[in-house]
Amino acid sequence: MNTLPATGAPIGGAPTAGTATEQLPGFFADAPRIRVRDPLAAFLGAAAGGVLDYGFDDAVRLAGHACPTVAAAWLMTRAALAALYPDTLPERGGVVVDLREPADAGVAGVVARVAALPTGAAGDEGFKGIAGRFVRRGLLRFGAAFDGELRFTRLDDGRAVETAARLDRVPADPRMRELMMRALADPGDAEALAGFGAMWQDRVRRLLLEHADDPEVVVVRSVVRGG
């Protein structure tokens, strides 16, 4: 008979119990955080004052990996919320997030998931609300016509910004591709796997720690109403 693990115990296969501990790169803890106020969390007593504090490691857990795309989505969302809410905590559930790409294009799904984490935006499957309040459904949309990668629009006053990430400004180590091909060809090549992983994460680190506030990398543009 199948049994569930004790409360709090991890679910999964290998590694075996006793070795299955989370070990993330140390720089994740130094990456910029996103703090928001969620009225639903406050209403339901889930967080005092509705304040929620998200770290990049939360985005990594959601996506299941850390890559330049995840880092860029995190930084674009952070920059957009800072621009829309310069003097107060951003309101989770108070912003519409539009993506230029359709849902099934490229990395649109990954970008959307990361942007949805601190904003609370959701598609047709989202929360329908309570007595007309706290609605999250319909706040995440794909295939919109605009110039950036992401557009964030406040529900209360209509202010909006578009964001884009210029990842080419933070290039990968030129040796990384060769190591990646070696690691793919031979999963037992520990040297190639370790070298590739280190170089891959170093690019993520540079994006998060050295270019988080670089306007040449993370571009934010205000949207003129009616324009």
N, C-alpha and C positions, 0 to 999 in steps of 0.2 A: 504494500500500500504506500502511495506517495504521501509524504508529509512535508509541510512547509517548515522552513528554518525558524528558529526562535526569533521573537521580535527584535529588530535591530540587526540581525545577522544578514550578511550579504547573500544575494542569490546569484548563482552562476557556477560555471565549471572551474577549470584550472585558471589561475593558481589555486592551490589547495588552501584550506582554512589555515590561518596562521601566517600565510605569506601574502594574502590578498589585501594589501594596504595601498592606498592611493599615494602615488609619488608623482607630483607635477613639477615641471621646471620652476626653479625658484623665482624667476623674473615675473611669473604670473602675478605674484603677490604685490609686485611693484608697479604693475600696469594701472593706468587711470581707472577709477571706479565711477559708477553712475548711481547717484542717489536720487530717489524719486519719492513722491507722496502718492499713495494709492488709496483713494476714498473707499473702495470696496474693502481693502484690508482693514481700514479703520472701522468701518461699519460692522464688520464681522468679528472684530476684536483680534485679528490675526497679527497686527503690528501696532504698537503705540503710536498714535497720531498718523497711522498709515505710512510711516517712513520705512522704505525698503532700500537696502544698500547692496547693489550688485557689483561683483568683481568679474574680471575677464575669465577667471576660472569657472564661474557659473556658465558663461557662454561656451566654454570648452566642454563642460559636462553636457550641455544641451546639444551641441553639435557632434560631440564624440571625438573631436580632434581640434588641433590648433594649426591654422594655416594663415597665409597672408590675407585670404578672403575673409576669414572669420575676424581677424584683427582689424581689417579695413571696415567691415560692417560695424564692429564695436566702436571704432573711432568716429565713423560718420554719424552714428546714432548719438554718441556723446556730444559731438560738436553741434549737431542740430538742436538737441535739447537745451544746450547751453545758450544757443542763439535765440531760441524761442522763449526761454524762461531765464532771462539774465539776472533777475532779482529775487527769484523764489525757486523752490523745488519744482521740477517738472511734475506735471500731473499724469500719473500712469492711468491709461484709459481715456485720456483727454486729447489724444493726438491720432490723426489719420496718417498711416504710412503707405505711400504709393511707391511701387517699383516700376521702372520703365520696362523691364524685361517681363515677358510672360512667365507664368509659374513654372513651366516645364523647360525653360531655357537655361542652359549653363548652370551657374551657381546661384541662380535666383532664389531657390528654395532655402539654401544655407543662409544667404544674406537676410532673407525675410525672417527666418527663425531667430537669428541674432538680434535683429532690430525689434522683433516682437517681445523679446524678453524684458527689457526695461520699460518699453512703452505700453505693454499690455494689448497691443493691437492684434486682432485676430480676423480671420476670414469668415466664411459662412458657417464654419463649425464653432465659432466663438460663443462666449457667454451671452445669453440673451438679456441679462439684467434682472433687477428686482424692482417691480412696480415702475418700470420705465427708467430706472437709474442704473448706473454702473454697466451699461451695455458695452461689450467689447466686440461683438459681432459686426462685421462689415467695416472694420477699421484698418484692415490690411488688404491692399488691392494690388493687382498686377496688370502689366500691359498699359500703363498710363503714358500719355504723350507729353514728355518734357525733356529737357536737355541733360539733366544729371542722372545719377544712378538711383537715388532715393529722394523722395519728397516728403516732408513732414509738415502737417497742417494742424494748427490748434483748433479744436472744436469750438472754444468759447469766443474767440475773436477773429478767427480766419487767417491769422498770420501764418506764413509758410516760408520754408527754406528748402532749397535743393542742395544735395551733397553729392560729391564724387570723390573717388580715391585714385590717385595717380601712383599706382604700385611700381611703375617703371622707374620712379625716382628713388626707389630703394631696391636695387637689383640683388638677385641671388648670387651667391658665390659661384663663379664659373665652373668650379669643379663638381658642383652638386649634381648636375645631370648625369655625369658618368657614374657617380656613386649610386644614384637612384637606379640606373639601368642594371648595374651589377647586383644590387640588392633584390631587384625584381627577378632577375635571371636565376639567382641563387639565394634563396631565403636563409641558407646556412652561412652565408658570408657575413660573419659578425662584424668584421672591420668595416665593410661597405655600409652595412645597416647603421652602425653607430655613427660613422662619419656623415652619412646622408641626414640622419635625424638631427645631428648637432647643427649642421649647416642650415637645414630647413627651419629649425627653431630659432637660430640666430637671426634669420631674416624677420621672423615674427617679433623677436625681442627688439630689433632695431626700429621696427614700425611703432611698437607700443611705447618704448622708452625714449627714443630719440626723435620721433617724428609725430607724436600725438598732437602737438599744437603747431605743426608745420603747415602753413597755408599752401605750400607748393605740393603737399602730399594729400592733405585732407581739405578739400575745397568746399566752402559753404557760401551759398548765394541766396540772398533774400528774394522772394518772389513778390512781384508787384501785383496787387489785386487787379484782376481783370486783364492782366498781361501775360 
